[in-house]
Amino acid sequence: MPRYRLSYGSVREFEAQTPGEVVPFIADSHFVGGEDERDFMRRLAISMSQWNRGTYCYTSRDRLAQSMMKAGLLECVD
């Protein structure tokens, strides 16, 4: 299973079948709950764009992960 490195705030690594699984990985560490995944991805995209001025597409888990990879926040390390 591929290993990914998330560099957003702190640097963390996780194993996942696809890069899109970064969304539930991040959601598990957030204190705000009760929102659906689409709202969470929108809020996350806004937060990341404020953090590093990148552009993030949040129409799906995979598109958000691709945007994160392009911005250098997510990389496949294995």
Backbone bond lengths (Angstrom), bond angles and torsions (degrees), N, CA, C in turn:
res aa  C-N    CA-C-N  psi(-1)  N-CA   C-N-CA  omega(-1)  CA-C   N-CA-C  phi
1 M - - - 1.442 - - 1.537 108.36 -
2 P 1.319 117.77 133.48 1.465 120.80 -178.99 1.529 112.53 -62.91
3 R 1.305 114.76 150.64 1.464 122.12 177.48 1.529 108.00 -111.86
4 Y 1.324 116.42 135.52 1.459 122.68 -177.97 1.525 110.18 -119.42
5 R 1.326 115.22 149.31 1.459 121.55 176.08 1.520 108.35 -116.06
6 L 1.318 115.39 123.42 1.454 122.94 178.31 1.522 108.17 -103.94
7 S 1.320 116.54 121.05 1.467 122.07 179.43 1.522 108.77 -115.33
8 Y 1.296 115.44 75.35 1.460 122.06 -179.35 1.528 106.82 -137.44
9 G 1.306 116.25 103.43 1.469 120.47 -172.09 1.506 108.48 84.04
10 S 1.301 116.42 -85.66 1.459 121.91 173.07 1.527 108.56 -110.11
11 V 1.312 116.38 167.64 1.473 120.72 178.65 1.525 107.71 -97.33
12 R 1.332 115.24 122.79 1.466 121.15 179.26 1.516 109.30 -133.98
13 E 1.309 116.25 150.05 1.462 121.58 177.53 1.520 109.54 -118.55
14 F 1.328 114.72 149.88 1.459 120.42 178.34 1.523 108.73 -152.85
15 E 1.316 116.14 159.28 1.460 122.26 176.62 1.518 108.63 -103.23
16 A 1.332 115.44 139.90 1.460 120.70 179.96 1.520 109.68 -157.70
17 Q 1.309 116.09 156.90 1.455 120.48 178.17 1.520 111.68 -75.86
18 T 1.339 116.69 -33.01 1.471 121.23 179.33 1.530 108.81 -136.30
19 P 1.329 117.31 156.58 1.460 119.58 178.05 1.527 112.83 -61.79
20 G 1.340 117.80 -27.63 1.455 121.55 -179.38 1.518 114.40 -61.75
21 E 1.318 116.38 -16.74 1.463 120.00 178.92 1.525 112.09 -72.53
22 V 1.337 116.33 -0.33 1.461 119.79 174.16 1.530 110.29 -64.91
23 V 1.322 118.14 -28.83 1.469 121.36 -177.41 1.533 111.28 -62.42
24 P 1.329 120.25 -54.43 1.465 118.01 177.50 1.532 112.46 -66.60
25 F 1.344 117.39 -28.70 1.465 120.33 177.19 1.529 110.16 -62.12
26 I 1.326 116.91 -45.09 1.465 120.68 178.53 1.528 110.13 -70.21
27 A 1.322 116.69 -41.86 1.470 120.76 -177.96 1.531 111.40 -59.30
28 D 1.325 117.02 -35.34 1.470 120.59 -179.92 1.521 112.27 -63.11
29 S 1.322 117.53 -26.21 1.461 120.16 -177.31 1.528 112.79 -97.34
30 H 1.330 118.19 0.01 1.467 121.25 179.68 1.517 110.09 -92.55
31 F 1.311 115.33 144.54 1.454 120.65 -177.56 1.524 112.75 -84.32
32 V 1.328 116.79 -24.51 1.460 120.46 -179.53 1.525 108.36 -77.55
33 G 1.293 117.35 123.61 1.459 120.43 -179.68 1.512 110.77 -125.73
34 G 1.307 115.78 -179.97 1.439 121.03 175.07 1.515 115.55 87.57
35 E 1.330 118.29 -1.18 1.457 118.87 178.31 1.523 109.35 -101.88
36 D 1.328 116.28 153.53 1.459 117.61 178.58 1.533 110.03 -74.97
37 E 1.314 115.42 167.26 1.462 120.36 -173.02 1.526 112.08 -63.20
38 R 1.306 117.85 -37.45 1.480 119.92 -179.79 1.530 110.87 -63.05
39 D 1.329 116.95 -44.00 1.462 120.29 177.42 1.524 111.01 -64.47
40 F 1.332 116.19 -39.22 1.456 119.79 178.10 1.529 110.75 -62.86
41 M 1.338 117.27 -45.15 1.467 120.01 -179.62 1.520 110.89 -63.91
42 R 1.320 117.86 -37.16 1.460 121.12 177.39 1.526 110.28 -63.21
43 R 1.327 116.45 -48.26 1.461 120.67 179.50 1.522 111.25 -62.74
44 L 1.327 116.79 -39.17 1.464 121.61 177.88 1.524 111.02 -64.60
45 A 1.329 117.23 -43.89 1.469 121.18 178.74 1.523 111.07 -61.04
46 I 1.310 117.41 -41.57 1.465 121.28 178.16 1.523 109.95 -63.97
47 S 1.323 116.47 -45.11 1.462 121.26 -179.75 1.530 111.47 -61.53
48 M 1.325 116.66 -44.42 1.469 120.12 -179.13 1.520 111.13 -67.70
49 S 1.334 117.79 -36.98 1.467 119.38 179.89 1.526 111.01 -68.48
50 Q 1.320 117.22 -32.17 1.462 120.06 174.93 1.528 110.85 -72.35
51 W 1.319 116.35 -31.89 1.458 121.77 -176.73 1.523 111.74 -71.54
52 N 1.352 116.76 -44.32 1.469 118.05 -176.80 1.531 114.17 -131.96
53 R 1.324 116.64 13.14 1.466 122.21 176.38 1.533 113.67 63.64
54 G 1.329 117.60 19.34 1.459 120.94 178.02 1.525 111.09 -80.53
55 T 1.322 115.74 173.55 1.457 122.74 176.68 1.518 107.76 -113.25
56 Y 1.326 116.89 128.69 1.460 121.12 -174.54 1.521 110.93 -128.11
57 C 1.309 115.55 128.72 1.461 122.62 175.63 1.529 107.47 -94.59
58 Y 1.318 117.91 129.19 1.463 120.65 -175.88 1.527 112.31 -122.41
59 T 1.331 117.45 30.45 1.460 120.26 179.52 1.525 112.86 -72.30
60 S 1.328 117.32 -19.73 1.461 122.01 176.04 1.523 108.31 -157.38
61 R 1.310 116.13 165.80 1.469 120.63 176.66 1.526 110.98 -56.33
62 D 1.323 115.58 -46.16 1.470 119.77 -176.03 1.526 111.98 -66.73
63 R 1.338 117.60 -38.95 1.476 119.91 178.61 1.526 110.69 -66.11
64 L 1.334 116.62 -39.39 1.460 119.78 177.93 1.528 110.04 -65.05
65 A 1.317 116.96 -42.87 1.467 120.66 178.24 1.530 110.91 -62.48
66 Q 1.329 117.36 -41.77 1.465 120.40 177.33 1.529 110.93 -61.00
67 S 1.325 116.77 -42.09 1.461 121.01 178.15 1.528 110.54 -62.66
68 M 1.329 115.72 -40.58 1.465 120.54 179.15 1.522 111.13 -65.32
69 M 1.326 116.66 -38.93 1.466 120.46 178.16 1.528 110.30 -65.68
70 K 1.317 116.40 -42.39 1.459 120.88 179.83 1.533 110.94 -62.46
71 A 1.335 116.56 -35.51 1.467 121.84 -179.18 1.530 112.53 -83.69
72 G 1.353 116.96 -6.18 1.456 120.08 178.23 1.519 115.19 86.42
73 L 1.342 117.24 11.02 1.467 120.11 179.12 1.517 112.59 -86.87
74 L 1.312 117.39 -21.80 1.456 122.41 -177.09 1.519 108.22 -133.35
75 E 1.321 115.48 134.61 1.476 119.22 176.32 1.515 110.21 -144.49
76 C 1.307 115.69 150.02 1.457 122.28 175.22 1.531 106.40 -87.57
77 V 1.334 116.41 121.30 1.460 119.79 -177.38 1.514 112.81 -105.81
78 D 1.310 117.21 -4.95 1.473 119.69 -179.98 1.518 109.88 -146.92
